[in-house]
């Protein structure tokens, strides 16, 4: 099997296929998770909004997958308490009943029981909440994770299962046999410019927002199946949400759910749902999206966030599957779709991070039938993900690394200079940079500061300051010269400035 796309869907497919014993090669044009998969709201959740839409089957599947993911990657997935603040008399019974249904649908995969909170209990959990008119709230539990860290651990899991994964390998063509059936692909090594070919019994298009581009390579007349939507997030300091509970706003003015979430010692606000025409690897937040998030947050927070408070702004593109009757992207389904072209190109689209494992299972089932491979059962329900550790919190700032954390700590002891922090604002060490290059396929400063660590998403200014240091550390590992260091710093700085609301010189 050849898999195009190194996001949650593609890497999930590589894990599933390799763990069944199939030969699989994955190709990613940029870095793993460079597109949508590193830009989520950082929640592993059933989807309260889908419950509002009446999509019970999607909610049940997502709640089950949420539980499976916590079992298989406890170092990266943990419970998070959410409070729905109530300012109207009807909100407590309405949302209270809704969350009881959420609990019931989760069954044995539940993360905790929802309950009503008094005004004092709400303020005890979220002291920064707007007090005027507050009546009480509803408490419920969902899951939180680090999306890019989970993705790299899934990539390492796939590698351990026997898959071959390449980042910076851009697919530039598809090959067909005499009957017009797909039998392989051509790809470009982005670093060297060399062109290579790969034969495959089945080619899987798992490129998310870029799905239609690959489908058009196969068939220039293919009708678009993706309706892209942009979601923006803002990151503030911890003072806006100093506790360990999140806020869930069940209905914003545009009909979305909005969250304020504690994440890596910061406050994450989001998100929006803006239909867009063009897809790219670095989508840019629009002013109206930023203002909408700040205005919505200001209705619920006592301390009013302003543009000056935003440490980083990032945008991701949802690869929603077109629905003829939908009038807005917030109403489009997050269900996944599998499409097989006349050529045999298998495209999987839609879905969400929480259900990546089930998406992969369904896709590999289809691919095995299409490629006439021996039928082998899926084993990922009980497959521990690389780094699996039930008490990773003991490793402090290195807890997202799970079982890899002791090796990183040891590298600091062997080489004390690796123990230094690269910036006062973020707990990121030189050792993490070296580890990312040696063990996690990091090839650029962007790979390290955006996805192996989350520096750019947490504090764009700090990430820009760290870039020269990171480039020098990487150059020593990758045997690159001074011109490479300069080029990397210039490229990263130009990109990272877009994460600042007011770009600085």
Secondary structure, 3 states (H helix, E strand, C coil): CEEECCCHHHHHHHHHHHHHCCCCEEECCCCCCCCHHHCCCCEECCCHHHHHCCCHHHHHHHHHHHHHHHHHCCCCEEEEEEEEEECCHHHHHHHHHHHHHHHHHHHHHCCCCCEEEEHHHHHHHCCCECCCCCCEEEEEEEEEECHHHHHHHHHHHHHHCCCEEECCEEEEEEEECCCCCEEEEEEEECCCCCEEEEECCCEEECCHHHHHHHHHHHCCCCCCCEEEEEEEEEEEEHHHCCCCEEEEECCCCCCCCEEEEEECCEEEEECCCEECCCCCCCCCCCHHHHHHHHHHHHHHECCCCCHHHCCEEEEEEEEEECCCCCCCHHHCCCCEEEEECCCCCEEEEECCHHHHHHHHHHHHHHHHHHCCCCCCCCCHHHCCCCCCCCCHHHHHHHHHHHHHHHHHHHHHHHCHHHHCEEECCEEEEHHHHHHHHHHCCCCCHHHHHHHHCCHHHHCHHHHHHHHHHHHHHHHHHHCCCHHHHHHHHHHHHHHHHHHCCCCCC
